[in-house]
Amino acid sequence: MTAQPVRRQAVIRGEAPWWLLPSVEAALCGPAGAELRELGHTGAPVKEARDFTAQTLTAWGLAELSADARLVVSELVTNALRHAGPPQGVRLLHRSAHLVCAVLDSADHPPILTTADHFAESGRGLWLIDTLCSSWGWHPLPHGKLVWASFPTPLPSHHRTSA
């Protein structure tokens, strides 16, 4: 298997892949979307989101992305909890050559990429997301916002070229 280069995409406030927003704003239908609602009713929303992500990616045949995607979803849910209250949901979308992890929250202010002090115990979540993902961003919604992160997905084995 050859490594696929990650192509960075500039993130502009409110922009998301053209295919993401209709799928997120409407009810998810089709085989490539999954949603976890009522997050946190067990008292462990970050764990719930990580487990949901791992199970969904395994079912989709994308288990090799599970570790990075679980970390990104953990950071998105943690940011929502800290800055907006309980998240309204986690959505995973697999379209073409992309996996998108999205978290809906009730705050209307954007996520802010900050520089944490060397000894700070927090403040690096969006840096992790920026490092692990090919693109990320946020989009305002009527009652909150959607924060999303995109990964390139591996090509199906019949499309891969040998080295």
C-alpha positions in Angstrom: 0.0 0.0 0.0 1.3 3.4 -0.8 0.8 6.4 1.5 -1.8 8.9 0.2 -0.5 12.5 0.6 -2.9 14.7 2.6 -3.9 17.8 0.6 -4.5 20.8 2.9 -7.6 22.9 2.2 -7.8 26.4 3.4 -10.6 26.9 6.0 -12.8 30.0 5.7 -15.4 30.8 8.3 -18.6 29.0 7.4 -17.3 27.0 4.4 -17.6 23.3 4.3 -17.5 20.7 1.6 -20.4 21.3 -0.8 -21.9 17.9 0.0 -21.7 18.2 3.8 -24.2 20.8 4.7 -27.3 19.4 3.0 -26.6 16.0 4.6 -26.1 17.5 8.0 -28.9 20.0 8.0 -31.5 17.6 6.7 -32.2 14.2 8.2 -29.4 11.8 7.3 -30.5 9.3 4.7 -28.5 6.9 2.7 -26.0 4.3 3.7 -23.1 6.7 4.4 -24.2 8.7 7.4 -24.6 7.9 11.0 -25.7 10.1 13.9 -25.5 9.9 17.7 -28.1 12.1 19.5 -28.9 12.7 23.1 -25.2 12.6 23.9 -24.3 12.5 27.6 -27.4 11.0 29.1 -25.1 8.3 30.7 -22.7 11.0 32.0 -19.8 10.1 29.7 -20.4 12.0 26.4 -16.8 11.9 25.2 -16.6 8.1 25.7 -20.0 7.6 24.0 -18.8 9.7 21.0 -15.5 7.7 20.8 -17.3 4.4 21.0 -19.9 5.4 18.4 -17.1 6.5 16.1 -15.1 3.3 16.4 -18.2 1.1 15.9 -19.4 3.1 12.9 -16.0 3.2 11.2 -15.5 -0.5 11.7 -19.0 -1.2 10.2 -18.0 1.0 7.2 -14.7 -0.8 6.7 -12.7 2.3 7.7 -11.2 0.8 10.9 -7.7 2.1 10.0 -9.0 5.7 10.5 -10.5 4.8 13.9 -7.7 6.0 16.2 -7.4 9.4 14.5 -11.1 9.9 14.1 -11.8 8.9 17.7 -9.2 11.5 18.9 -10.8 14.2 16.7 -14.3 13.4 17.8 -13.1 13.5 21.4 -11.7 17.0 20.9 -14.8 18.3 19.1 -17.1 17.0 21.9 -14.8 18.2 24.7 -14.7 21.7 23.1 -18.5 21.7 22.8 -18.9 20.7 26.5 -16.4 23.4 27.6 -17.7 26.3 25.5 -21.3 25.5 24.5 -22.8 23.0 26.9 -23.8 19.4 26.0 -23.5 18.7 22.3 -26.7 18.3 20.3 -25.2 15.4 18.4 -22.3 13.8 16.6 -22.6 12.9 12.9 -20.2 10.9 10.7 -20.4 11.1 7.0 -18.6 9.0 4.4 -18.8 10.5 0.9 -16.5 9.5 -1.9 -12.9 9.9 -0.7 -13.7 11.7 2.6 -14.8 10.9 6.1 -16.3 13.9 8.0 -16.8 14.0 11.7 -19.2 16.8 12.8 -20.5 18.0 16.2 -23.5 20.2 16.6 -23.7 22.5 19.6 -25.9 25.3 20.7 -23.3 28.2 20.8 -23.1 30.7 18.0 -19.5 31.7 18.5 -16.7 30.1 16.4 -14.1 27.7 17.6 -10.8 29.6 18.1 -7.4 28.2 17.3 -5.2 29.5 20.1 -1.7 29.0 21.2 -1.6 27.3 24.6 1.1 28.1 27.2 3.8 25.5 27.3 2.7 24.3 30.7 -1.1 24.6 30.1 -3.2 21.5 30.5 -5.6 22.4 27.8 -5.9 24.6 24.7 -4.4 22.2 22.1 -7.5 20.4 20.8 -8.0 22.4 17.6 -4.2 22.1 16.9 -4.6 18.3 17.1 -7.6 18.5 14.7 -5.7 20.8 12.4 -2.7 18.4 12.4 -4.7 15.1 11.9 -7.3 16.3 9.4 -7.0 17.4 5.8 -9.5 20.2 6.5 -11.8 21.5 9.3 -14.1 24.3 9.9 -17.4 25.4 11.2 -20.7 26.6 9.9 -23.4 28.7 11.7 -26.8 27.1 12.0 -30.1 28.8 13.1 -29.6 27.5 16.7 -25.9 27.0 17.2 -23.2 25.7 14.9 -21.7 22.7 13.3 -17.9 22.1 13.7 -16.5 19.6 11.3 -13.3 17.9 10.4 -12.5 15.9 7.3 -10.2 13.0 6.6 -9.2 11.5 3.3 -10.3 7.9 3.1 -8.1 5.1 1.7 -8.8 4.0 -1.8 -10.6 0.7 -2.1 -8.1 -2.1 -2.6 -9.0 -2.6 -6.3 -8.1 1.0 -7.0 -4.8 1.0 -5.1 -1.6 1.0 -7.1 1.3 -1.2 -6.1 4.7 0.4 -5.3 
